[in-house]
Amino acid sequence: MSKQQIIKLILSVLIAALTALGAAFGLSSCNVTRTVTTKSEFWQKADTSVVIQTKTIETYDASKKLY
């Protein structure tokens, strides 16, 4: 094996190890937000109208606890 091939091999192993480490820390938590909007309209006489709108926001936060 030439010196250049050994250097490429060491760099490949180092990059693989850093990628695995980054994935382990990067995938340890997630945040999810879901928004549900419901709208109901009722039209009355002339220019007057009634609009009822409800919005529900749910948030879930998951993180890995290291004890």
mmCIF file of the N, C-alpha and C atoms, coordinates in Angstrom:
data_MODEL
# 
_entry.id   MODEL 
# 
loop_
_atom_site.group_PDB 
_atom_site.id 
_atom_site.type_symbol 
_atom_site.label_atom_id 
_atom_site.label_alt_id 
_atom_site.label_comp_id 
_atom_site.label_asym_id 
_atom_site.label_entity_id 
_atom_site.label_seq_id 
_atom_site.pdbx_PDB_ins_code 
_atom_site.Cartn_x 
_atom_site.Cartn_y 
_atom_site.Cartn_z 
_atom_site.occupancy 
_atom_site.B_iso_or_equiv 
_atom_site.pdbx_formal_charge 
_atom_site.auth_seq_id 
_atom_site.auth_comp_id 
_atom_site.auth_asym_id 
_atom_site.auth_atom_id 
_atom_site.pdbx_PDB_model_num 
ATOM 1   N N  . MET A 1 1  ? 0.835   -1.176 0.000  1.00 0.00 ? 1  MET A N  1 
ATOM 2   C CA . MET A 1 1  ? 0.000   0.000  0.000  1.00 0.00 ? 1  MET A CA 1 
ATOM 3   C C  . MET A 1 1  ? 0.882   1.241  0.000  1.00 0.00 ? 1  MET A C  1 
ATOM 4   N N  . SER A 1 2  ? 0.521   2.185  -0.829 1.00 0.00 ? 2  SER A N  1 
ATOM 5   C CA . SER A 1 2  ? 1.310   3.411  -0.884 1.00 0.00 ? 2  SER A CA 1 
ATOM 6   C C  . SER A 1 2  ? 0.871   4.371  0.221  1.00 0.00 ? 2  SER A C  1 
ATOM 7   N N  . LYS A 1 3  ? 1.687   5.365  0.438  1.00 0.00 ? 3  LYS A N  1 
ATOM 8   C CA . LYS A 1 3  ? 1.400   6.360  1.481  1.00 0.00 ? 3  LYS A CA 1 
ATOM 9   C C  . LYS A 1 3  ? 0.097   7.091  1.181  1.00 0.00 ? 3  LYS A C  1 
ATOM 10  N N  . GLN A 1 4  ? -0.163  7.373  -0.075 1.00 0.00 ? 4  GLN A N  1 
ATOM 11  C CA . GLN A 1 4  ? -1.379  8.079  -0.482 1.00 0.00 ? 4  GLN A CA 1 
ATOM 12  C C  . GLN A 1 4  ? -2.622  7.219  -0.201 1.00 0.00 ? 4  GLN A C  1 
ATOM 13  N N  . GLN A 1 5  ? -2.554  5.929  -0.441 1.00 0.00 ? 5  GLN A N  1 
ATOM 14  C CA . GLN A 1 5  ? -3.682  5.036  -0.173 1.00 0.00 ? 5  GLN A CA 1 
ATOM 15  C C  . GLN A 1 5  ? -3.949  4.935  1.330  1.00 0.00 ? 5  GLN A C  1 
ATOM 16  N N  . ILE A 1 6  ? -2.905  4.909  2.133  1.00 0.00 ? 6  ILE A N  1 
ATOM 17  C CA . ILE A 1 6  ? -3.076  4.847  3.594  1.00 0.00 ? 6  ILE A CA 1 
ATOM 18  C C  . ILE A 1 6  ? -3.747  6.114  4.101  1.00 0.00 ? 6  ILE A C  1 
ATOM 19  N N  . ILE A 1 7  ? -3.345  7.267  3.570  1.00 0.00 ? 7  ILE A N  1 
ATOM 20  C CA . ILE A 1 7  ? -3.955  8.540  3.976  1.00 0.00 ? 7  ILE A CA 1 
ATOM 21  C C  . ILE A 1 7  ? -5.435  8.566  3.590  1.00 0.00 ? 7  ILE A C  1 
ATOM 22  N N  . LYS A 1 8  ? -5.768  8.101  2.389  1.00 0.00 ? 8  LYS A N  1 
ATOM 23  C CA . LYS A 1 8  ? -7.169  8.058  1.949  1.00 0.00 ? 8  LYS A CA 1 
ATOM 24  C C  . LYS A 1 8  ? -7.988  7.134  2.843  1.00 0.00 ? 8  LYS A C  1 
ATOM 25  N N  . LEU A 1 9  ? -7.415  6.008  3.234  1.00 0.00 ? 9  LEU A N  1 
ATOM 26  C CA . LEU A 1 9  ? -8.105  5.056  4.107  1.00 0.00 ? 9  LEU A CA 1 
ATOM 27  C C  . LEU A 1 9  ? -8.365  5.668  5.476  1.00 0.00 ? 9  LEU A C  1 
ATOM 28  N N  . ILE A 1 10 ? -7.364  6.331  6.029  1.00 0.00 ? 10 ILE A N  1 
ATOM 29  C CA . ILE A 1 10 ? -7.524  6.974  7.347  1.00 0.00 ? 10 ILE A CA 1 
ATOM 30  C C  . ILE A 1 10 ? -8.561  8.072  7.273  1.00 0.00 ? 10 ILE A C  1 
ATOM 31  N N  . LEU A 1 11 ? -8.544  8.871  6.219  1.00 0.00 ? 11 LEU A N  1 
ATOM 32  C CA . LEU A 1 11 ? -9.549  9.933  6.063  1.00 0.00 ? 11 LEU A CA 1 
ATOM 33  C C  . LEU A 1 11 ? -10.951 9.350  5.914  1.00 0.00 ? 11 LEU A C  1 
ATOM 34  N N  . SER A 1 12 ? -11.092 8.270  5.191  1.00 0.00 ? 12 SER A N  1 
ATOM 35  C CA . SER A 1 12 ? -12.404 7.637  5.022  1.00 0.00 ? 12 SER A CA 1 
ATOM 36  C C  . SER A 1 12 ? -12.954 7.135  6.354  1.00 0.00 ? 12 SER A C  1 
ATOM 37  N N  . VAL A 1 13 ? -12.091 6.510  7.145  1.00 0.00 ? 13 VAL A N  1 
ATOM 38  C CA . VAL A 1 13 ? -12.520 6.015  8.456  1.00 0.00 ? 13 VAL A CA 1 
ATOM 39  C C  . VAL A 1 13 ? -12.886 7.184  9.367  1.00 0.00 ? 13 VAL A C  1 
ATOM 40  N N  . LEU A 1 14 ? -12.113 8.252  9.340  1.00 0.00 ? 14 LEU A N  1 
ATOM 41  C CA . LEU A 1 14 ? -12.390 9.425  10.169 1.00 0.00 ? 14 LEU A CA 1 
ATOM 42  C C  . LEU A 1 14 ? -13.708 10.082 9.776  1.00 0.00 ? 14 LEU A C  1 
ATOM 43  N N  . ILE A 1 15 ? -13.959 10.218 8.488  1.00 0.00 ? 15 ILE A N  1 
ATOM 44  C CA . ILE A 1 15 ? -15.219 10.811 8.016  1.00 0.00 ? 15 ILE A CA 1 
ATOM 45  C C  . ILE A 1 15 ? -16.404 9.931  8.403  1.00 0.00 ? 15 ILE A C  1 
ATOM 46  N N  . ALA A 1 16 ? -16.263 8.629  8.294  1.00 0.00 ? 16 ALA A N  1 
ATOM 47  C CA . ALA A 1 16 ? -17.345 7.716  8.675  1.00 0.00 ? 16 ALA A CA 1 
ATOM 48  C C  . ALA A 1 16 ? -17.640 7.833  10.172 1.00 0.00 ? 16 ALA A C  1 
ATOM 49  N N  . ALA A 1 17 ? -16.592 7.928  10.991 1.00 0.00 ? 17 ALA A N  1 
ATOM 50  C CA . ALA A 1 17 ? -16.793 8.052  12.434 1.00 0.00 ? 17 ALA A CA 1 
ATOM 51  C C  . ALA A 1 17 ? -17.460 9.379  12.783 1.00 0.00 ? 17 ALA A C  1 
ATOM 52  N N  . LEU A 1 18 ? -17.048 10.457 12.147 1.00 0.00 ? 18 LEU A N  1 
ATOM 53  C CA . LEU A 1 18 ? -17.668 11.763 12.407 1.00 0.00 ? 18 LEU A CA 1 
ATOM 54  C C  . LEU A 1 18 ? -19.117 11.798 11.933 1.00 0.00 ? 18 LEU A C  1 
ATOM 55  N N  . THR A 1 19 ? -19.407 11.142 10.830 1.00 0.00 ? 19 THR A N  1 
ATOM 56  C CA . THR A 1 19 ? -20.790 11.074 10.347 1.00 0.00 ? 19 THR A CA 1 
ATOM 57  C C  . THR A 1 19 ? -21.672 10.306 11.317 1.00 0.00 ? 19 THR A C  1 
ATOM 58  N N  . ALA A 1 20 ? -21.187 9.186  11.827 1.00 0.00 ? 20 ALA A N  1 
ATOM 59  C CA . ALA A 1 20 ? -21.951 8.404  12.798 1.00 0.00 ? 20 ALA A CA 1 
ATOM 60  C C  . ALA A 1 20 ? -22.172 9.199  14.081 1.00 0.00 ? 20 ALA A C  1 
ATOM 61  N N  . LEU A 1 21 ? -21.166 9.918  14.518 1.00 0.00 ? 21 LEU A N  1 
ATOM 62  C CA . LEU A 1 21 ? -21.286 10.739 15.728 1.00 0.00 ? 21 LEU A CA 1 
ATOM 63  C C  . LEU A 1 21 ? -22.287 11.868 15.519 1.00 0.00 ? 21 LEU A C  1 
ATOM 64  N N  . GLY A 1 22 ? -22.234 12.511 14.369 1.00 0.00 ? 22 GLY A N  1 
ATOM 65  C CA . GLY A 1 22 ? -23.185 13.583 14.067 1.00 0.00 ? 22 GLY A CA 1 
ATOM 66  C C  . GLY A 1 22 ? -24.615 13.084 13.993 1.00 0.00 ? 22 GLY A C  1 
ATOM 67  N N  . ALA A 1 23 ? -24.808 11.905 13.412 1.00 0.00 ? 23 ALA A N  1 
ATOM 68  C CA . ALA A 1 23 ? -26.155 11.324 13.332 1.00 0.00 ? 23 ALA A CA 1 
ATOM 69  C C  . ALA A 1 23 ? -26.675 10.966 14.715 1.00 0.00 ? 23 ALA A C  1 
ATOM 70  N N  . ALA A 1 24 ? -25.800 10.473 15.579 1.00 0.00 ? 24 ALA A N  1 
ATOM 71  C CA . ALA A 1 24 ? -26.223 10.094 16.934 1.00 0.00 ? 24 ALA A CA 1 
ATOM 72  C C  . ALA A 1 24 ? -26.708 11.307 17.711 1.00 0.00 ? 24 ALA A C  1 
ATOM 73  N N  . PHE A 1 25 ? -26.017 12.431 17.585 1.00 0.00 ? 25 PHE A N  1 
ATOM 74  C CA . PHE A 1 25 ? -26.434 13.637 18.308 1.00 0.00 ? 25 PHE A CA 1 
ATOM 75  C C  . PHE A 1 25 ? -27.557 14.363 17.590 1.00 0.00 ? 25 PHE A C  1 
ATOM 76  N N  . GLY A 1 26 ? -27.557 14.323 16.280 1.00 0.00 ? 26 GLY A N  1 
ATOM 77  C CA . GLY A 1 26 ? -28.580 15.035 15.517 1.00 0.00 ? 26 GLY A CA 1 
ATOM 78  C C  . GLY A 1 26 ? -29.944 14.380 15.570 1.00 0.00 ? 26 GLY A C  1 
ATOM 79  N N  . LEU A 1 27 ? -30.000 13.067 15.740 1.00 0.00 ? 27 LEU A N  1 
ATOM 80  C CA . LEU A 1 27 ? -31.281 12.359 15.763 1.00 0.00 ? 27 LEU A CA 1 
ATOM 81  C C  . LEU A 1 27 ? -31.780 12.078 17.168 1.00 0.00 ? 27 LEU A C  1 
ATOM 82  N N  . SER A 1 28 ? -31.192 12.721 18.162 1.00 0.00 ? 28 SER A N  1 
ATOM 83  C CA . SER A 1 28 ? -31.567 12.428 19.542 1.00 0.00 ? 28 SER A CA 1 
ATOM 84  C C  . SER A 1 28 ? -32.812 13.184 20.004 1.00 0.00 ? 28 SER A C  1 
ATOM 85  N N  . SER A 1 29 ? -33.317 14.123 19.214 1.00 0.00 ? 29 SER A N  1 
ATOM 86  C CA . SER A 1 29 ? -34.513 14.843 19.617 1.00 0.00 ? 29 SER A CA 1 
ATOM 87  C C  . SER A 1 29 ? -35.302 15.253 18.386 1.00 0.00 ? 29 SER A C  1 
ATOM 88  N N  . CYS A 1 30 ? -36.594 15.515 18.598 1.00 0.00 ? 30 CYS A N  1 
ATOM 89  C CA . CYS A 1 30 ? -37.418 16.010 17.509 1.00 0.00 ? 30 CYS A CA 1 
ATOM 90  C C  . CYS A 1 30 ? -38.558 16.847 18.080 1.00 0.00 ? 30 CYS A C  1 
ATOM 91  N N  . ASN A 1 31 ? -39.037 17.768 17.281 1.00 0.00 ? 31 ASN A N  1 
ATOM 92  C CA . ASN A 1 31 ? -40.175 18.606 17.638 1.00 0.00 ? 31 ASN A CA 1 
ATOM 93  C C  . ASN A 1 31 ? -41.215 18.473 16.540 1.00 0.00 ? 31 ASN A C  1 
ATOM 94  N N  . VAL A 1 32 ? -42.467 18.289 16.945 1.00 0.00 ? 32 VAL A N  1 
ATOM 95  C CA . VAL A 1 32 ? -43.556 18.157 15.979 1.00 0.00 ? 32 VAL A CA 1 
ATOM 96  C C  . VAL A 1 32 ? -44.655 19.123 16.378 1.00 0.00 ? 32 VAL A C  1 
ATOM 97  N N  . THR A 1 33 ? -45.138 19.908 15.426 1.00 0.00 ? 33 THR A N  1 
ATOM 98  C CA . THR A 1 33 ? -46.250 20.819 15.675 1.00 0.00 ? 33 THR A CA 1 
ATOM 99  C C  . THR A 1 33 ? -47.320 20.554 14.635 1.00 0.00 ? 33 THR A C  1 
ATOM 100 N N  . ARG A 1 34 ? -48.561 20.384 15.102 1.00 0.00 ? 34 ARG A N  1 
ATOM 101 C CA . ARG A 1 34 ? -49.682 20.151 14.200 1.00 0.00 ? 34 ARG A CA 1 
ATOM 102 C C  . ARG A 1 34 ? -50.729 21.220 14.469 1.00 0.00 ? 34 ARG A C  1 
ATOM 103 N N  . THR A 1 35 ? -51.200 21.878 13.428 1.00 0.00 ? 35 THR A N  1 
ATOM 104 C CA . THR A 1 35 ? -52.220 22.918 13.556 1.00 0.00 ? 35 THR A CA 1 
ATOM 105 C C  . THR A 1 35 ? -53.476 22.479 12.817 1.00 0.00 ? 35 THR A C  1 
ATOM 106 N N  . VAL A 1 36 ? -54.602 22.494 13.530 1.00 0.00 ? 36 VAL A N  1 
ATOM 107 C CA . VAL A 1 36 ? -55.894 22.133 12.939 1.00 0.00 ? 36 VAL A CA 1 
ATOM 108 C C  . VAL A 1 36 ? -56.793 23.358 13.011 1.00 0.00 ? 36 VAL A C  1 
ATOM 109 N N  . THR A 1 37 ? -57.294 23.810 11.868 1.00 0.00 ? 37 THR A N  1 
ATOM 110 C CA . THR A 1 37 ? -58.166 24.984 11.821 1.00 0.00 ? 37 THR A CA 1 
ATOM 111 C C  . THR A 1 37 ? -59.530 24.569 11.294 1.00 0.00 ? 37 THR A C  1 
ATOM 112 N N  . THR A 1 38 ? -60.569 24.957 12.034 1.00 0.00 ? 38 THR A N  1 
ATOM 113 C CA . THR A 1 38 ? -61.939 24.681 11.625 1.00 0.00 ? 38 THR A CA 1 
ATOM 114 C C  . THR A 1 38 ? -62.663 26.012 11.472 1.00 0.00 ? 38 THR A C  1 
ATOM 115 N N  . LYS A 1 39 ? -63.353 26.179 10.356 1.00 0.00 ? 39 LYS A N  1 
ATOM 116 C CA . LYS A 1 39 ? -64.012 27.446 10.079 1.00 0.00 ? 39 LYS A CA 1 
ATOM 117 C C  . LYS A 1 39 ? -65.461 27.185 9.684  1.00 0.00 ? 39 LYS A C  1 
ATOM 118 N N  . SER A 1 40 ? -66.356 27.955 10.288 1.00 0.00 ? 40 SER A N  1 
ATOM 119 C CA . SER A 1 40 ? -67.773 27.841 9.968  1.00 0.00 ? 40 SER A CA 1 
ATOM 120 C C  . SER A 1 40 ? -68.314 29.234 9.659  1.00 0.00 ? 40 SER A C  1 
ATOM 121 N N  . GLU A 1 41 ? -69.033 29.362 8.551  1.00 0.00 ? 41 GLU A N  1 
ATOM 122 C CA . GLU A 1 41 ? -69.565 30.665 8.166  1.00 0.00 ? 41 GLU A CA 1 
ATOM 123 C C  . GLU A 1 41 ? -71.085 30.603 8.056  1.00 0.00 ? 41 GLU A C  1 
ATOM 124 N N  . PHE A 1 42 ? -71.718 31.668 8.517  1.00 0.00 ? 42 PHE A N  1 
ATOM 125 C CA . PHE A 1 42 ? -73.165 31.791 8.400  1.00 0.00 ? 42 PHE A CA 1 
ATOM 126 C C  . PHE A 1 42 ? -73.465 33.185 7.862  1.00 0.00 ? 42 PHE A C  1 
ATOM 127 N N  . TRP A 1 43 ? -74.126 33.231 6.705  1.00 0.00 ? 43 TRP A N  1 
ATOM 128 C CA . TRP A 1 43 ? -74.417 34.523 6.095  1.00 0.00 ? 43 TRP A CA 1 
ATOM 129 C C  . TRP A 1 43 ? -75.816 34.957 6.477  1.00 0.00 ? 43 TRP A C  1 
ATOM 130 N N  . GLN A 1 44 ? -75.916 36.213 6.916  1.00 0.00 ? 44 GLN A N  1 
ATOM 131 C CA . GLN A 1 44 ? -77.212 36.782 7.288  1.00 0.00 ? 44 GLN A CA 1 
ATOM 132 C C  . GLN A 1 44 ? -77.661 37.764 6.208  1.00 0.00 ? 44 GLN A C  1 
ATOM 133 N N  . LYS A 1 45 ? -78.711 38.489 6.489  1.00 0.00 ? 45 LYS A N  1 
ATOM 134 C CA . LYS A 1 45 ? -79.227 39.462 5.528  1.00 0.00 ? 45 LYS A CA 1 
ATOM 135 C C  . LYS A 1 45 ? -78.292 40.662 5.403  1.00 0.00 ? 45 LYS A C  1 
ATOM 136 N N  . ALA A 1 46 ? -78.369 41.303 4.298  1.00 0.00 ? 46 ALA A N  1 
ATOM 137 C CA . ALA A 1 46 ? -77.600 42.509 3.979  1.00 0.00 ? 46 ALA A CA 1 
ATOM 138 C C  . ALA A 1 46 ? -76.107 42.202 3.984  1.00 0.00 ? 46 ALA A C  1 
ATOM 139 N N  . ASP A 1 47 ? -75.320 43.089 4.588  1.00 0.00 ? 47 ASP A N  1 
ATOM 140 C CA . ASP A 1 47 ? -73.865 42.936 4.548  1.00 0.00 ? 47 ASP A CA 1 
ATOM 141 C C  . ASP A 1 47 ? -73.302 42.289 5.798  1.00 0.00 ? 47 ASP A C  1 
ATOM 142 N N  . THR A 1 48 ? -74.142 41.843 6.699  1.00 0.00 ? 48 THR A N  1 
ATOM 143 C CA . THR A 1 48 ? -73.672 41.288 7.974  1.00 0.00 ? 48 THR A CA 1 
ATOM 144 C C  . THR A 1 48 ? -73.479 39.781 7.853  1.00 0.00 ? 48 THR A C  1 
ATOM 145 N N  . SER A 1 49 ? -72.348 39.288 8.332  1.00 0.00 ? 49 SER A N  1 
ATOM 146 C CA . SER A 1 49 ? -72.104 37.848 8.336  1.00 0.00 ? 49 SER A CA 1 
ATOM 147 C C  . SER A 1 49 ? -71.429 37.458 9.646  1.00 0.00 ? 49 SER A C  1 
ATOM 148 N N  . VAL A 1 50 ? -71.541 36.191 9.977  1.00 0.00 ? 50 VAL A N  1 
ATOM 149 C CA . VAL A 1 50 ? -70.933 35.657 11.188 1.00 0.00 ? 50 VAL A CA 1 
ATOM 150 C C  . VAL A 1 50 ? -69.937 34.581 10.771 1.00 0.00 ? 50 VAL A C  1 
ATOM 151 N N  . VAL A 1 51 ? -68.716 34.666 11.286 1.00 0.00 ? 51 VAL A N  1 
ATOM 152 C CA . VAL A 1 51 ? -67.688 33.673 11.004 1.00 0.00 ? 51 VAL A CA 1 
ATOM 153 C C  . VAL A 1 51 ? -67.155 33.155 12.335 1.00 0.00 ? 51 VAL A C  1 
ATOM 154 N N  . ILE A 1 52 ? -67.224 31.850 12.526 1.00 0.00 ? 52 ILE A N  1 
ATOM 155 C CA . ILE A 1 52 ? -66.671 31.223 13.724 1.00 0.00 ? 52 ILE A CA 1 
ATOM 156 C C  . ILE A 1 52 ? -65.462 30.405 13.280 1.00 0.00 ? 52 ILE A C  1 
ATOM 157 N N  . GLN A 1 53 ? -64.320 30.695 13.877 1.00 0.00 ? 53 GLN A N  1 
ATOM 158 C CA . GLN A 1 53 ? -63.098 29.991 13.494 1.00 0.00 ? 53 GLN A CA 1 
ATOM 159 C C  . GLN A 1 53 ? -62.380 29.524 14.754 1.00 0.00 ? 53 GLN A C  1 
ATOM 160 N N  . THR A 1 54 ? -62.039 28.241 14.783 1.00 0.00 ? 54 THR A N  1 
ATOM 161 C CA . THR A 1 54 ? -61.284 27.696 15.911 1.00 0.00 ? 54 THR A CA 1 
ATOM 162 C C  . THR A 1 54 ? -59.965 27.138 15.391 1.00 0.00 ? 54 THR A C  1 
ATOM 163 N N  . LYS A 1 55 ? -58.944 27.271 16.207 1.00 0.00 ? 55 LYS A N  1 
ATOM 164 C CA . LYS A 1 55 ? -57.630 26.777 15.819 1.00 0.00 ? 55 LYS A CA 1 
ATOM 165 C C  . LYS A 1 55 ? -57.053 26.005 17.002 1.00 0.00 ? 55 LYS A C  1 
ATOM 166 N N  . THR A 1 56 ? -56.625 24.786 16.742 1.00 0.00 ? 56 THR A N  1 
ATOM 167 C CA . THR A 1 56 ? -55.998 23.950 17.758 1.00 0.00 ? 56 THR A CA 1 
ATOM 168 C C  . THR A 1 56 ? -54.551 23.707 17.357 1.00 0.00 ? 56 THR A C  1 
ATOM 169 N N  . ILE A 1 57 ? -53.631 24.021 18.264 1.00 0.00 ? 57 ILE A N  1 
ATOM 170 C CA . ILE A 1 57 ? -52.209 23.808 18.004 1.00 0.00 ? 57 ILE A CA 1 
ATOM 171 C C  . ILE A 1 57 ? -51.692 22.803 19.018 1.00 0.00 ? 57 ILE A C  1 
ATOM 172 N N  . GLU A 1 58 ? -51.157 21.684 18.520 1.00 0.00 ? 58 GLU A N  1 
ATOM 173 C CA . GLU A 1 58 ? -50.586 20.649 19.375 1.00 0.00 ? 58 GLU A CA 1 
ATOM 174 C C  . GLU A 1 58 ? -49.089 20.598 19.133 1.00 0.00 ? 58 GLU A C  1 
ATOM 175 N N  . THR A 1 59 ? -48.328 20.559 20.206 1.00 0.00 ? 59 THR A N  1 
ATOM 176 C CA . THR A 1 59 ? -46.877 20.493 20.100 1.00 0.00 ? 59 THR A CA 1 
ATOM 177 C C  . THR A 1 59 ? -46.376 19.311 20.903 1.00 0.00 ? 59 THR A C  1 
ATOM 178 N N  . TYR A 1 60 ? -45.477 18.535 20.301 1.00 0.00 ? 60 TYR A N  1 
ATOM 179 C CA . TYR A 1 60 ? -44.858 17.388 20.955 1.00 0.00 ? 60 TYR A CA 1 
ATOM 180 C C  . TYR A 1 60 ? -43.357 17.558 20.863 1.00 0.00 ? 60 TYR A C  1 
ATOM 181 N N  . ASP A 1 61 ? -42.699 17.516 22.011 1.00 0.00 ? 61 ASP A N  1 
ATOM 182 C CA . ASP A 1 61 ? -41.256 17.683 22.063 1.00 0.00 ? 61 ASP A CA 1 
ATOM 183 C C  . ASP A 1 61 ? -40.647 16.411 22.637 1.00 0.00 ? 61 ASP A C  1 
ATOM 184 N N  . ALA A 1 62 ? -39.855 15.744 21.842 1.00 0.00 ? 62 ALA A N  1 
ATOM 185 C CA . ALA A 1 62 ? -39.210 14.510 22.291 1.00 0.00 ? 62 ALA A CA 1 
ATOM 186 C C  . ALA A 1 62 ? -37.702 14.721 22.292 1.00 0.00 ? 62 ALA A C  1 
ATOM 187 N N  . SER A 1 63 ? -37.099 14.404 23.383 1.00 0.00 ? 63 SER A N  1 
ATOM 188 C CA . SER A 1 63 ? -35.641 14.508 23.442 1.00 0.00 ? 63 SER A CA 1 
ATOM 189 C C  . SER A 1 63 ? -35.087 13.370 24.259 1.00 0.00 ? 63 SER A C  1 
ATOM 190 N N  . LYS A 1 64 ? -33.902 12.972 23.897 1.00 0.00 ? 64 LYS A N  1 
ATOM 191 C CA . LYS A 1 64 ? -33.241 11.852 24.581 1.00 0.00 ? 64 LYS A CA 1 
ATOM 192 C C  . LYS A 1 64 ? -32.603 12.381 25.863 1.00 0.00 ? 64 LYS A C  1 
ATOM 193 N N  . LYS A 1 65 ? -32.909 11.764 26.973 1.00 0.00 ? 65 LYS A N  1 
ATOM 194 C CA . LYS A 1 65 ? -32.343 12.157 28.266 1.00 0.00 ? 65 LYS A CA 1 
ATOM 195 C C  . LYS A 1 65 ? -31.123 11.298 28.566 1.00 0.00 ? 65 LYS A C  1 
ATOM 196 N N  . LEU A 1 66 ? -30.034 11.937 28.817 1.00 0.00 ? 66 LEU A N  1 
ATOM 197 C CA . LEU A 1 66 ? -28.805 11.227 29.149 1.00 0.00 ? 66 LEU A CA 1 
ATOM 198 C C  . LEU A 1 66 ? -28.537 11.384 30.640 1.00 0.00 ? 66 LEU A C  1 
ATOM 199 N N  . TYR A 1 67 ? -28.735 10.314 31.377 1.00 0.00 ? 67 TYR A N  1 
ATOM 200 C CA . TYR A 1 67 ? -28.519 10.344 32.833 1.00 0.00 ? 67 TYR A CA 1 
ATOM 201 C C  . TYR A 1 67 ? -27.258 9.635  33.197 1.00 0.00 ? 67 TYR A C  1 
# 
